[in-house]
Amino acid sequence: MNPLSKPQRGSASPWAVAITCALALATAMGIGRFAFTPLLPLMLADGVVDLPGASYLASANYLGYLVGALLCTFQPVIWSRFDGLPPVLSTTWLRAGLVATCVLTLGMALHVPVLWPWLRFAAGVASAVVFVFTSGWCLARLAERNASQLGGLMFTGPGAGIAISGVLASGMVALHWTAAVGWLIFGGLACVLTAITWRTFGMQLAAAAPAKPQQAGGGAFVPAVVVSRWHICWLAIAYGLDGLGYIITATFLPVIARQVMPGSVWLDLFWPLFGLAVVAGALLSTRISLHVSANGDLRYTLAASYLMQAVGVIIAVWLPTPLGFALGSLLLGLPFTAITFFAMQEVRRLKPDHVASYTGLLTAVFGLGQIAGPPLAAWLLSRSATVGQGFNLALEIAASSLVLGALMFVGLARVYPKAVAAQ
């Protein structure tokens, strides 16, 4: 029986699983985490926040993301072994995270600035929980149906959410709406997406088949891998550098563009373009992962992805024009979720019996990098002659961290060579 065309009775089809999880990530990541970026110019124009305050609101969200990832990593009741986790428990946490995202996004429409850091913090916790549970749940359910090739479809969700929120925010700017109206609209959109996913996450899906420790993420079989603690430690650090490398651009892209090109008609299109690039990269990532898992080493692919993002970050400094910002948005967005997908496949290769806990560990270290980015930018802005100079220096540091991460992945591939697939 072809699992792609005929699902088991009483359960969702592989396509329904992948699309539902994409919508969940669009809600938690595209809206819960990143709606703040396109709405930030509106908040600045309304005078309800300044750049230093915006930096700390962003960091509050990323701190929450770290806490959520740590919760997923160290909560033994949840993470004793994901593939053995009852589907009803995993989806209960997932649904709770989605509902929290809706409530917290709507709450940002209230003009109570003292609550905003707490709302952004809680939204970060919710987005991490939804991300980790959705990723593990989706990949496990697809693997049961021999449909792992659809895994990349799930990661189009954040990009789609970013693109939609960017287009909506662009319209709000043109209509001179307030940021509060924007938060209400995004909160309503989150509610609609959550309602669409609710039924699939409530289905009693078939129990997972016993995991095969030798199975790589892309479906190829490799000998068991002996993994040292240092191997995992350096992998997590290298992954965390991407958090610092991308987050300054991902938080301040519309603001940076306004500083460099005030009055340009292109200002509000760079963020939706970034989202569309994320979608395209997610669709390409599965095909690349399947090929590289069978014929190469994903750590070299991760290194190349980091270098692509580094160019995307620094190009705004090298070429501060509409073309430069457009190219930067594309180069930053294409590997955005692909990096996460590749890293997860590497975790599945190294620790197939503890995928969720180590995914949570990498997500936590990634969160540390994200937390550092906005305060770093705020500190540099306060000590620079102009806002543009401050952002340029912050972007140069961010790009350097991505280059360092790329070098670390190359070093890991050299020090810990990948086992040759059995013939």
N, C-alpha and C positions, 0 to 999 in steps of 0.2 A: 504494500500500500504506500502510495506517495504521501508523506506527511504534509507536504505543502498544499495539497489539494483536498485532502479528506481527513479532518481532525477526528480524534477519538470522541465517541459519543459523550455528551454532557460536558465537554470542555471547549475552550476557545481554540480556534485555528492558530497556526504559527503566525500568519499575517495579522490576526487580531491581537495576539500577544505583543508583537513588535510595535504595531501602531499605537496600541493602548499605552505601552511604556514610553513611546515617543511623546505622546500627549502629556503623560505624567511629568516627564522631564521638562517639557515646554512650560508647564505650570510652575514647577518648583524652581527650575533654573532660569528659564527665559523670562519669567515674570517675577517669581519670588526673590531671585537674586539680582537680576540684571535690569529690571524695569527702572531701577534707581538711576542708571546711567542716562537714558534719553530724557528722563524727567528732571535731571539735575539742572539743565539750563533754565527750565521753568521755575524751579525752586529758587535759583539765584535771581532771576528776574523779578519774582514775587517778593524778594527780600526776606524770605523766611529762613535762609541759611546762607553762610558765606563759604568760601573755599576751604578754610581750615575746618569749619564745622562739618562740611560735606565729607572731608577726608576721614573724620572720626566716625561719622555715620557709616561710611563704607567699611571702615575697620571693624565697627561693631557687628556688622553683618558677617564679615569674614571670620571674626572671633567666634560667632555663633556656629558658623560652618565647621570650624575646628572642633568645637565642643560636640557638635552632632556626630562628627566623624569619630571622635574618641568614644562617644557613647556606643557607637556601632562596633568599635574595635574591642572594647574592654568589658562590655556587658555580657557575661557568660551565659545568661539565660537566653539571650538573643543569638549569640554568635558561637555556640558550642560547635556547630558545623552547619553551614548554611544549607547544603543539599539535603540535610536531614531535618531541616526546620519545617514544621507543619505549614503548608501554604496559607492556612487561615491566619496564623500568627504573623507571618511576614507581611501579608496584605493588610492586616489590621494596623500595623505600624505605618505602612505605606499610605493607607487612607487617612490616618490621623495626621500625617505630615501634609497631605494635600489640603485637608480642611483647615489646618493651621495656616497654611500659605494664603488661603482665601481670606481668612479673618484678619491676618496681620497686614496684608496688602491694603485691605479696606481701611484698617485702622490708621494707616499713614495719611488718610484724607483728613483726619481730625487735626485741627490746629492746636496741638498740645506738644510743643517741641521737646518738653522734658521727657515725654514718652517715646519719642522717635528712636533714640539709641536702643531702648529695650525692645521695641517692635522690630528693628532691623536685626538685632541680635537673635531674637526668637525665630525670625524668618530664616536666618542662616542655619540655625539648628534644624529647622524643618526641611530645608533644602538638602542638607547633607543626609539626613535620614531617608528622605525620598530617593535621593540619588543612589545611595549604597544599596538600599533594599530593592529598588527598581532594577538596577543593573544586575544584581545577583539573581533576582527572581526571573527576569527576562532570559538571561543566558542559560539558566538551569532549565526553564520550561522549553526553550528552543532546542537545547541539546537533547531533551527527552524525545523530541519529534524529528531528530536528525535534520534540523533546520537552522544550524548555527550560523549559516551564511546570512541570515536576516538580522543578526545581532547589530550590525552597523546602522540599520534603519532606526533603531531606538535612539541613537545619538544624533539623529537629525532634529530631535525635539528641542534641545536648547537653542539651536540655530534658528529654527522656525519661530520660537518664542521671541528671540532677540529681534528678528526681522520684522515680525508683526508689531511688536511694541515700538520699534523704531519708526515704522511708517505711521502708526497712530500718533506717536508723540510729534512727528513732523507736522501732521495735520493740526494738532493742538497748538503748536507754535504759530502756524499760519493764521489760526482763528483767534489767537491771543487768549486762549483759555488758561486757567490757573492750574498749578501743579495738583491742587486738591482734587479737581475734576479728573485729572489724569490718573491719580491713584484710585479713584472710584471706578473709572472705566477698566483699569487693569485688574482691579479686584473682582469686578463683575465677569471679566473674561476668564479669570482663574476659576471662578465658580462654575462657569459653563464647561470648561475643559474637565474639571473634576467630575462633574455629573456624567460626562460622556464616558469616562474611564471606570466609573463606579461598578457597573455590572460585571465587566470582565474580571476585575480584581476580586469580586465576590464569588466567582465560579469555583466550584470544587474541582480543581484540576487533578489529573492523574498523578499519583505519587511518583517521585523521581526514581529512575533506575539507579542501581548502585553506581557510584562514580568509578571511573577507570583512571587510576592515578597516572597512567602513562599517556593519557590523551591530552594533547596540546590544545590550546584554545581554538585553533583554526581547524581542528579535526585530524591533523596528522599525528601518528603515533611515534613517540620517541622513548628511549630508555629512561628509567627512573633517574632523577637528577638529585645529586647530593648537594645541599645548599648550606653554606656557612652563614652565620649571623651577620658577618661583615658584608657578604654579598647582598643580603636583603637591606642592610643598613645603607649601603652606598646607593642601591637602587632607589630607596625612599628619598634620600637626600637629592639625588639627581632629579627625581620627579618633583620634589618640592621647589626646586629652582625655577620650574616653569610657573609656579604660583606667583613668585615675585616678578618673573620676566614679562608676563602678559597683563598683570592686573592694573598697572598704572594706565596703560592705554585703554583697557576694558572699562575702567572707571571714569576716565576723564576725556575720552575721545571727542565727544561733541564740544566740550569746553576748550580743549586744546585747539580744535579746528577754529573756534570762534576767536581765539586769541591771535591766531596766525592769519586768518582770512576773514576779518570782520565784514559782515554784509554780503558774503558770498551766497549765491543761490544753492550751492551744493552742501551747505553746512549740515543739514539734517538728513542727508542721504548716506553718509559714511557708516553710521551705525547699522541701518538696515542692510547695507552691502556687506558689512562684517557678518551679520546673521546669515545671509544667503551663502556666503563662503563657508560658514560652519556647516550648513546643510550639505553643500557639495562635498566637503571634505569627509563628512560622516558616511556618505554614500560610497565614496571611493575607498574608505578605510577597510571595509570588510574584504573587498577584492584584494587589496594590497596585503592584508594580514594573512589571508589564505595562501597567497603565493609565497610570501616571505617565510611563513611558518614551515612550509614544505621545502623551501629551497635556500633559505638564508637565515638571518638573525635580526629579529625585530629591534634589537638595541641599536643597530646601525640606522634603521628606519627612524627610530626615535631621535637619534642624533641629527639626522637630516631634517626632521620636522622642527627641532629646536632652532636650527640655523635658519630655516625659512621664517620662523616667527621672529628671530632676532633682526632679520632684514626688514620685516614688516613693522617692527617697533621703531627702528632707527631711521627709517626712510622719511618719517615726518620731520626729522631734523635735517637730513640731507636734502630733501626735496619738498619744502613746505608750500606745495601748490595743490590744487584739486587733484591732479594726476597722482602726486605723491601720496596724498591721503587715501585715494582710492586703491592704489597698489598696496599701501600699508594695510588697509582693511582686509583686502583679499589674502595677503600673505600671512597676516595674523590669524585670520579666520579659518583658512583651509585646514591647518593641522590642529585646530583648537580641541575638538572632541576626539579627533583621530589619535592624538597623543594619549588621551585617557584610555581609549579602546586598546591601543597597542600596549600600554603599561599593564592593563588588566589581563591581556593575553599572556604577557610575560609572567605575571603573578600566577596565573593558572598553570603555566609550564613549570614554575619553580615550586609552588605550594598547592598542588591540586586538591589536597584534603582540607585546606584552610583558606580557601579563596576569599571569603567574605571578611575574615578578620584582618588579613593582610591588605585587602583592598581598603578597608577602613584605616589601616596604618598609613598607607600611602596618601590617602585622602587627608588625613590629619596633618602630615608633614607638608602637603600641598597647601593646606590651610594656613600654616605658619608663614609660608612665603607670601600668601595673599594679605595677611594681616600687616606684614611689614611694609607693603607697597604704598598705600595711601598716606600713612604718617611720614614716610620718607619723602614723598612728594610735598606734603605740607611743610616739612622742615626746610626743604630746599627752596620752596617758594618764599618762605619768610626770610631767607638769607640771600636772596638773589636780587639784583638791581631791577629786574622786570619779571613779570609772570612767565613770559616766554622763555627767558633764560633758565628759570627754575624748572619748568617742564622739560626743557631740552636736556638738562643735566640728569633729571630723573629718568628720562627715556634712555639715555646713554648707559646708566647703571643697570636698568632693566635688561637692555640688550646684552650687556656683558654677562649678566647672570645666565642668560639663555645659552650663550657661547660656552660658558663654563659647564653647564649641564650637558651640552652636546659632547664635550671632551670627556666628561665622566662616563657617559654611555659607551663611547668608543673604548675607554679604559676598561670598563666592565667586560666588554666583549673580548678584549685581549686577555685579561687576567682570568676570566671564567668562560672559556670557550663553550659554545653550545654543543651538546652531544649530537652525534651524527645519527640521523633517522635510520631506524632499522629497515633493511631492504626486504 
